[in-house]
């Protein structure tokens, strides 16, 4: 038996990522068939990865054949028809749900329907109708609005494809506090993504702003070379602060110079908010 290794995979129905153990011959860009809770699935290999507990969740079946890929394509066309049927029946029943995608695994264990909804949806009657029309076992899966954009895809305000649809494997908890951390105006609507939540990219540079906890506070007065200077502004991109003297003249001081002059806040030992040891 071939040696095995963990690889990162991407699911073709949800665009989410995971890991699975595969034979060493499998390489980036290959399509493989795995066994999941949905049935046998065609997934894309993104590359090698480090072994984690998630790696044990799925079973490698085989490297995908031309027949597997043809079956997947055929099921995608069929699933699109199922989705239209589902939308039609949901509308007749007056169900308030946003249907995103239908998906059929390779071995046709079930037909899955992904949807978003603001409230709980009683879809029992819908499932009965669908089962009769498509003659398959039906599974309805409610997902969050961010998962919905990840599945359906969209273009963000930056003009690029949304990050969740391209490469994000998990969603961070993003709150309005992150705007203040990055000196952004406290207007969440300006930083709202297609999904209606704060944009995921707000977390990408968060570590850059972590030094804010060590910087002297705005409007605090520093004694530099015998002159009192007031902190007016942080410039995280330029890695400096802007200070003003008593006459209102501005000058800059880099984070490096602040550290050299011992003007950063004392590091906390964990039992208080910071102290100075003599």
C-alpha positions in Angstrom: 0.0 0.0 0.0 1.2 3.5 -0.8 2.4 5.8 1.9 -0.2 8.3 2.9 -0.1 12.0 3.6 -2.6 14.8 4.6 -3.8 17.2 1.9 -6.0 20.2 2.0 -9.2 19.8 -0.1 -12.0 22.1 -1.2 -15.7 21.0 -1.4 -17.3 21.9 -4.7 -20.8 22.5 -3.2 -20.0 24.9 -0.4 -16.5 26.1 -1.3 -15.3 25.2 2.2 -12.0 23.6 3.0 -10.9 20.5 5.0 -8.2 17.9 5.1 -8.0 14.2 4.3 -5.4 11.4 4.2 -4.5 10.3 0.7 -1.9 8.2 -1.1 1.4 10.0 -1.6 0.9 10.0 -5.4 -2.0 12.5 -5.1 -0.9 16.0 -5.9 -2.2 19.6 -6.0 -4.8 20.2 -8.6 -6.1 16.6 -8.7 -9.7 15.7 -8.2 -10.4 12.9 -5.8 -13.4 11.1 -4.5 -14.0 11.0 -0.7 -16.7 9.6 1.5 -18.4 12.2 3.7 -21.7 12.4 5.7 -23.3 13.5 2.4 -22.1 10.5 0.4 -19.3 10.1 -2.1 -18.0 13.5 -3.2 -15.7 14.9 -5.9 -13.3 17.4 -4.2 -10.4 19.4 -5.4 -6.9 18.9 -3.8 -5.4 22.3 -2.9 -2.0 21.0 -1.8 -0.2 19.3 1.1 -1.0 20.3 4.6 -0.1 19.6 8.3 -1.9 16.7 9.9 -4.7 17.9 12.3 -7.7 16.2 14.0 -9.9 17.3 11.1 -7.8 15.1 8.8 -9.6 12.0 10.1 -13.1 13.1 9.3 -13.2 11.9 5.7 -12.3 8.7 3.9 -10.3 8.7 0.6 -12.0 6.5 -2.0 -10.0 7.0 -5.2 -8.4 9.5 -7.6 -11.3 10.8 -9.7 -11.8 9.2 -13.1 -13.2 10.8 -16.2 -16.4 9.0 -15.4 -16.5 10.6 -12.0 -16.1 14.1 -13.4 -18.7 13.4 -16.1 -21.1 12.2 -13.4 -20.4 15.3 -11.3 -21.2 17.6 -14.3 -24.4 15.7 -15.0 -25.5 15.9 -11.4 -24.8 19.7 -11.4 -27.2 20.2 -14.3 -29.8 18.0 -12.6 -29.3 19.8 -9.3 -30.0 23.1 -11.1 -33.3 21.8 -12.2 -34.1 20.6 -8.7 -33.2 24.1 -7.3 -35.7 25.7 -9.7 -38.4 23.2 -8.6 -37.6 23.9 -4.9 -37.9 27.6 -5.5 -41.2 27.2 -7.3 -42.7 25.0 -4.5 -41.3 27.2 -1.7 -42.9 30.2 -3.3 -46.3 28.4 -3.5 -46.1 27.5 0.2 -45.1 31.1 1.1 -41.9 30.1 2.7 -39.5 32.9 3.5 -36.2 31.4 2.5 -33.4 32.3 0.1 -32.5 29.1 -1.8 -28.9 29.1 -2.9 -27.9 25.7 -4.3 -28.9 22.1 -4.8 -26.3 19.4 -4.7 -26.3 15.7 -5.5 -23.3 13.5 -4.4 -21.8 11.1 -6.9 -23.6 8.1 -5.4 -26.9 9.9 -5.3 -27.5 9.3 -1.6 -29.7 12.4 -1.4 -30.4 15.8 -2.8 -29.2 18.6 -0.6 -30.7 22.2 -0.7 -28.7 25.0 0.9 -30.6 28.1 2.0 -30.5 31.2 4.2 -33.4 32.5 6.2 -33.9 35.2 8.9 -36.2 33.0 10.9 -36.8 29.3 11.4 -38.5 27.7 8.4 -41.0 24.9 8.7 -40.1 23.0 5.4 -41.8 19.7 6.2 -44.4 20.1 3.6 -41.8 21.3 1.1 -39.7 18.2 1.7 -42.7 15.9 1.0 -43.5 17.7 -2.3 -39.8 17.6 -3.4 -39.4 13.9 -2.6 -42.3 13.1 -4.8 -41.2 15.3 -7.7 -37.4 14.5 -7.7 -37.8 10.9 -6.3 -34.8 11.2 -4.0 -34.2 11.6 -0.3 -34.2 15.4 0.5 -32.0 17.2 3.0 -32.5 20.9 3.7 -29.5 22.8 5.1 -29.8 26.3 6.6 -26.5 28.2 6.4 -25.5 31.6 7.7 -25.4 34.7 5.4 -21.6 34.6 5.2 -21.7 30.9 4.3 -24.3 31.8 1.7 -22.0 34.3 -0.1 -19.2 31.6 0.1 -21.5 29.2 -1.7 -23.0 31.5 -4.3 -20.0 33.8 -4.8 -20.1 37.6 -5.2 -18.0 40.7 -6.0 -17.0 42.8 -3.0 -16.8 46.6 -2.8 -13.1 46.3 -3.7 -14.1 45.0 -7.1 -12.6 41.6 -6.5 -14.3 38.3 -5.8 -15.3 38.0 -2.1 -12.5 36.5 0.1 -14.8 33.9 1.6 -15.5 32.5 -1.9 -11.8 32.5 -2.8 -9.8 31.3 0.1 -11.2 31.8 3.6 -11.7 28.5 5.5 -13.3 30.0 8.6 -15.1 33.1 9.6 -13.7 35.3 12.4 -15.9 37.1 14.9 -15.9 40.7 13.7 -17.3 43.5 15.9 -17.5 47.3 15.6 -14.6 47.5 18.1 -12.3 46.5 15.3 -13.1 49.8 13.5 -11.8 51.8 16.5 -8.7 49.6 16.7 -7.8 50.5 13.1 -8.6 54.2 13.4 -11.5 53.8 11.0 -14.7 55.9 11.2 -17.4 54.4 13.5 -19.8 53.9 10.6 -20.4 50.1 10.1 -22.4 50.6 7.0 -19.2 51.8 5.1 -17.5 48.5 6.0 -20.4 46.1 5.4 -19.9 43.3 2.9 -22.3 41.8 0.4 -23.6 39.4 3.2 -24.7 42.4 5.3 -22.0 41.7 8.0 -18.8 43.5 8.6 -16.2 42.7 6.0 -13.9 39.7 6.7 -10.9 41.7 5.4 -11.1 43.9 8.5 -9.2 41.2 10.3 -6.4 40.8 7.8 -4.3 43.6 9.2 -5.4 43.4 12.8 -2.0 42.3 14.1 -0.5 45.4 12.6 -2.6 47.5 15.0 -1.8 45.4 18.1 1.0 47.8 18.9 -1.7 50.3 19.8 -1.9 48.8 23.2 1.8 49.7 23.8 1.6 53.3 22.4 1.2 56.4 24.6 -2.5 57.5 24.6 -3.8 60.2 22.3 -3.6 63.7 24.1 -1.0 62.3 26.6 2.1 64.5 27.0 5.6 63.1 26.5 8.8 64.6 27.7 11.2 64.4 24.8 14.6 66.0 25.2 13.2 68.4 27.8 10.2 69.5 25.6 6.6 68.6 26.3 5.0 67.1 23.2 1.3 66.0 23.0 0.4 62.8 21.1 -2.1 63.8 18.4 -2.4 60.9 16.0 -1.2 57.3 15.3 0.0 56.4 11.8 0.1 52.6 11.7 0.9 52.4 8.0 4.0 54.7 8.5 4.7 53.1 11.9 4.9 56.5 13.6 3.0 58.9 15.8 2.3 62.6 15.2 3.0 65.0 18.1 2.4 68.7 18.7 4.5 71.1 20.7 3.1 74.0 22.7 3.0 76.3 19.7 1.1 73.8 17.6 4.0 72.7 15.4 3.8 69.0 14.4 6.5 66.5 14.3 6.8 62.7 13.8 8.3 60.0 16.0 8.7 56.4 14.7 7.6 53.4 16.8 11.3 52.4 16.8 12.3 55.7 18.3 9.6 55.4 20.9 10.9 52.1 22.0 14.5 53.4 22.0 13.4 56.4 24.2 11.5 53.9 26.5 8.2 55.7 25.8 6.1 52.7 25.1 3.7 51.5 27.8 5.2 49.0 30.2 4.3 45.4 29.4 1.7 43.8 31.6 2.8 40.8 33.7 -0.7 39.3 33.5 -1.8 40.3 37.0 -2.4 44.0 36.3 -2.6 46.6 33.5 1.1 47.3 33.5 3.7 48.2 36.0 7.2 49.6 36.2 9.8 47.6 38.0 12.5 49.5 39.9 
